[in-house]
């Protein structure tokens, strides 16, 4: 049977439970939830990412609360002190996300459906990787999740860039689980690594290609020179859930595919 009254402090459990046909279990969601769109209309919004309306959550009488990462540790601790059962996941990779879906499904008695859904997501990723393998060139990609300060290198994003046919220019930072460990002290390092594509996904605000191109010295970057500054909306990629493994990676793959198609003409111009 599993828990019947679930509060989701982030979007990925909400999207997963809806996909598994278990939306009726959800009694509260994050205010940042945009997927699926109907969730915002159907469920009360009781949390942000680093804060939550503890009183409202308790009024919902949850028997299970699901959150993500150390950033929600204080929320979890307060709820636990009120006797609420809390699960804080900390998955950071593509495989970890697929395993998360399987575990969440098992917790609500939908293990078979969750396994089938995870298998379906894996097949989708494999199809994108197979298509990307046919590209003639692999671009170097700089993915920026925040601009002040510059933050880059989320593990699952680096993996999805690779699946989509590119190579993240800061692979060493993918091993760092905390955002503060992924801050670039010097933007000149991006210039030195010379990405062919820049993808911006500034959490909660619109990416501004003009602002990026105007950074001192960045006019030397191939991506800036060639106008390869692109946005992937943050709800599609910055949470390790179904969105990133479907629409998020598809958006990256489209950017890489279009870059690849433009290379013959650029090579002739040079």
C-alpha positions as CSV (number, residue, x, y, z in Angstrom):
1,X,0.0,0.0,0.0
2,X,2.7,2.5,1.0
3,X,2.3,6.1,2.1
4,X,-1.1,7.7,1.2
5,X,-0.4,11.4,2.0
6,X,2.8,12.5,0.4
7,X,4.3,16.0,0.3
8,X,6.9,16.6,-2.4
9,X,9.4,19.3,-1.6
10,X,10.8,19.3,-5.2
11,X,9.4,18.7,-8.6
12,X,11.0,15.3,-9.5
13,X,8.9,13.2,-7.1
14,X,5.8,15.0,-8.2
15,X,6.5,14.4,-11.9
16,X,7.4,10.8,-11.2
17,X,4.3,10.0,-9.2
18,X,2.1,11.6,-11.8
19,X,3.8,9.5,-14.5
20,X,3.2,6.4,-12.4
21,X,-0.5,7.1,-12.0
22,X,-0.1,7.8,-8.3
23,X,-1.0,11.5,-8.2
24,X,-3.8,10.9,-5.7
25,X,-1.2,10.3,-3.0
26,X,0.3,13.8,-3.3
27,X,-1.2,16.3,-0.9
28,X,1.4,19.1,-1.3
29,X,4.1,20.2,-3.7
30,X,6.9,22.7,-4.3
31,X,6.0,26.1,-5.5
32,X,8.6,25.7,-8.2
33,X,6.8,22.7,-9.7
34,X,5.9,23.2,-13.4
35,X,5.7,19.6,-14.5
36,X,3.2,18.3,-15.0
37,X,1.3,21.6,-15.5
38,X,-1.9,20.2,-13.9
39,X,-0.1,19.6,-10.6
40,X,0.1,23.4,-10.0
41,X,-3.7,23.5,-10.4
42,X,-4.5,20.5,-8.3
43,X,-2.1,20.6,-5.4
44,X,-1.3,23.1,-2.6
45,X,2.1,24.7,-2.9
46,X,3.9,24.4,0.5
47,X,7.6,24.8,-0.1
48,X,10.3,26.5,-2.0
49,X,13.7,24.8,-2.4
50,X,15.4,26.1,0.8
51,X,12.3,26.9,2.8
52,X,9.0,25.4,3.5
53,X,5.7,26.3,5.2
54,X,6.1,23.8,8.0
55,X,2.7,24.7,9.6
56,X,0.8,24.1,6.3
57,X,2.7,20.9,5.7
58,X,1.7,19.6,9.2
59,X,-1.9,20.6,8.6
60,X,-1.9,18.3,5.5
61,X,-1.1,15.4,7.9
62,X,1.5,13.8,5.6
63,X,2.7,10.3,6.3
64,X,5.7,10.8,4.0
65,X,7.7,13.8,2.8
66,X,10.1,13.6,-0.1
67,X,13.0,16.1,-0.5
68,X,16.3,16.4,-2.3
69,X,19.9,17.1,-1.2
70,X,21.6,18.6,1.8
71,X,20.1,22.0,0.9
72,X,16.8,20.7,2.4
73,X,18.4,19.2,5.5
74,X,16.9,21.9,7.8
75,X,13.4,21.4,6.4
76,X,13.8,17.7,6.9
77,X,15.1,18.1,10.5
78,X,12.2,20.3,11.5
79,X,9.6,17.9,10.0
80,X,11.3,14.9,11.7
81,X,11.1,16.7,15.0
82,X,7.4,16.9,14.5
83,X,7.2,13.1,13.9
84,X,7.0,13.2,10.1
85,X,8.8,10.5,8.1
86,X,11.1,12.1,5.6
87,X,13.1,10.8,2.7
88,X,15.9,13.0,1.4
89,X,17.3,11.6,-1.8
90,X,20.7,12.7,-3.1
91,X,21.0,11.2,-6.6
92,X,23.3,13.1,-8.9
93,X,23.7,10.9,-12.0
94,X,21.6,9.6,-14.8
95,X,21.8,6.1,-13.4
96,X,21.0,7.5,-9.9
97,X,17.9,9.2,-11.3
98,X,16.7,6.0,-12.9
99,X,17.3,4.1,-9.7
100,X,15.4,6.9,-7.8
101,X,12.4,6.4,-10.0
102,X,12.5,2.6,-9.3
103,X,12.8,3.2,-5.5
104,X,10.0,5.7,-5.4
105,X,7.8,3.4,-7.3
106,X,8.5,0.6,-4.9
107,X,7.8,2.8,-1.9
108,X,4.2,3.5,-3.2
109,X,3.5,-0.1,-4.3
110,X,4.0,0.7,-8.0
111,X,7.3,-1.1,-8.4
112,X,6.5,-2.8,-11.7
113,X,5.2,0.4,-13.3
114,X,8.3,2.3,-12.1
115,X,10.6,-0.4,-13.5
116,X,8.8,-0.2,-16.8
117,X,8.9,3.6,-16.8
118,X,12.7,3.7,-15.9
119,X,13.3,1.2,-18.7
120,X,11.4,3.4,-21.1
121,X,13.5,6.4,-20.1
122,X,16.7,4.4,-20.6
123,X,15.6,3.3,-24.1
124,X,15.0,7.0,-24.9
125,X,18.5,7.9,-23.7
126,X,20.0,5.1,-25.7
127,X,18.2,6.2,-28.9
128,X,19.6,9.8,-28.4
129,X,23.1,8.4,-27.8
130,X,22.8,6.2,-31.0
131,X,21.8,9.2,-33.1
132,X,24.6,11.4,-31.6
133,X,27.2,8.7,-32.4
134,X,26.5,9.3,-36.1
135,X,27.6,13.0,-35.9
136,X,30.8,13.8,-37.6
137,X,32.2,16.0,-34.8
138,X,31.6,16.3,-31.0
139,X,31.4,19.9,-29.8
140,X,33.0,21.1,-26.5
141,X,30.1,22.3,-24.3
142,X,30.1,24.8,-21.4
143,X,26.9,24.5,-19.4
144,X,26.3,27.4,-17.0
145,X,23.7,27.0,-14.2
146,X,24.3,30.4,-12.7
147,X,26.0,33.6,-13.7
148,X,27.0,35.5,-10.6
149,X,29.1,33.7,-9.6
150,X,29.7,31.3,-12.5
151,X,28.6,27.8,-11.5
152,X,29.0,24.7,-13.7
153,X,29.5,21.0,-13.8
154,X,26.4,19.2,-12.5
155,X,27.0,15.5,-12.8
156,X,23.8,14.5,-14.5
157,X,24.0,17.4,-16.9
158,X,27.5,16.5,-17.9
159,X,26.4,13.0,-18.5
160,X,23.4,14.1,-20.6
161,X,25.6,16.4,-22.7
162,X,27.8,13.4,-23.4
163,X,24.7,11.3,-24.3
164,X,23.6,14.1,-26.6
165,X,26.9,14.1,-28.5
166,X,29.0,16.7,-26.8
167,X,31.7,16.9,-24.2
168,X,31.4,19.0,-21.1
169,X,34.5,21.2,-20.7
170,X,34.6,20.8,-16.9
171,X,34.2,17.0,-16.4
172,X,36.3,17.2,-13.2
173,X,33.6,19.3,-11.5
174,X,30.9,16.7,-12.1
175,X,32.3,14.8,-9.1
176,X,31.4,17.7,-6.8
177,X,27.9,17.3,-5.2
178,X,27.7,20.8,-3.7
179,X,27.1,24.0,-5.8
180,X,29.7,26.0,-3.9
181,X,32.4,23.4,-5.0
182,X,31.4,24.1,-8.6
183,X,31.9,27.8,-8.6
184,X,34.4,29.0,-11.2
185,X,36.8,31.4,-9.5
186,X,38.0,32.7,-12.8
187,X,35.9,33.0,-15.9
188,X,39.1,33.0,-18.0
189,X,39.2,29.3,-17.5
190,X,36.2,29.0,-19.8
191,X,38.1,31.1,-22.4
192,X,41.1,28.7,-22.1
193,X,38.9,25.6,-22.6
194,X,37.3,27.2,-25.7
195,X,33.8,25.7,-25.8
196,X,32.1,25.3,-29.2
197,X,28.7,25.7,-27.5
198,X,27.5,27.6,-24.4
199,X,24.3,26.4,-22.8
200,X,22.8,28.6,-20.1
201,X,20.2,27.5,-17.7
202,X,20.0,30.1,-15.0
203,X,17.8,28.8,-12.2
204,X,14.8,31.0,-12.0
205,X,15.8,33.7,-14.5
206,X,16.1,34.1,-18.2
207,X,19.5,33.4,-19.8
208,X,21.0,36.5,-21.5
209,X,23.3,35.6,-24.4
210,X,24.3,39.2,-24.9
211,X,25.5,39.5,-21.3
212,X,27.6,36.4,-21.7
213,X,29.1,37.5,-25.0
214,X,30.1,40.8,-23.4
215,X,32.2,39.3,-20.7
216,X,35.9,40.4,-20.9
217,X,37.9,38.1,-23.2
218,X,34.9,35.9,-24.1
219,X,34.9,37.1,-27.7
220,X,37.7,34.7,-28.2
221,X,35.5,31.7,-27.4
222,X,34.4,29.8,-30.5
223,X,30.8,29.6,-29.2
224,X,30.7,33.4,-28.8
225,X,32.4,34.0,-32.1
226,X,29.9,31.7,-33.9
227,X,26.8,32.8,-32.0
228,X,26.4,29.4,-30.4
229,X,24.9,30.7,-27.1
230,X,21.7,28.8,-26.2
231,X,19.2,28.4,-23.4
232,X,17.7,25.2,-22.0
233,X,15.0,26.2,-19.5
234,X,15.9,25.4,-16.0
235,X,12.8,23.3,-15.2
236,X,13.9,20.9,-18.0
237,X,17.4,20.2,-16.8
238,X,18.3,21.4,-13.3
239,X,16.4,18.8,-11.4
240,X,17.5,15.1,-11.6
241,X,14.1,13.7,-12.6
242,X,12.1,12.7,-15.6
243,X,12.2,16.1,-17.2
244,X,16.0,16.1,-17.5
245,X,16.0,12.6,-19.0
246,X,13.4,13.5,-21.7
247,X,12.8,17.1,-22.7
248,X,16.1,18.3,-21.2
249,X,18.4,15.9,-23.0
250,X,16.3,16.3,-26.2
251,X,16.9,20.1,-26.0
252,X,20.7,19.6,-25.7
253,X,20.7,17.0,-28.5
254,X,18.9,19.4,-30.8
255,X,21.5,22.1,-30.1
256,X,24.4,19.7,-30.7
257,X,22.7,18.4,-33.9
258,X,22.2,21.9,-35.3
259,X,25.7,22.9,-34.4
260,X,27.0,19.8,-36.3
261,X,24.9,20.6,-39.3
262,X,26.5,24.1,-39.5
263,X,30.1,22.9,-39.4
264,X,30.7,22.2,-43.1
265,X,29.7,25.8,-44.0
266,X,31.9,27.2,-41.3
267,X,34.8,25.1,-42.3
268,X,34.5,26.5,-45.9
269,X,34.4,30.0,-44.6
270,X,37.6,29.5,-42.7
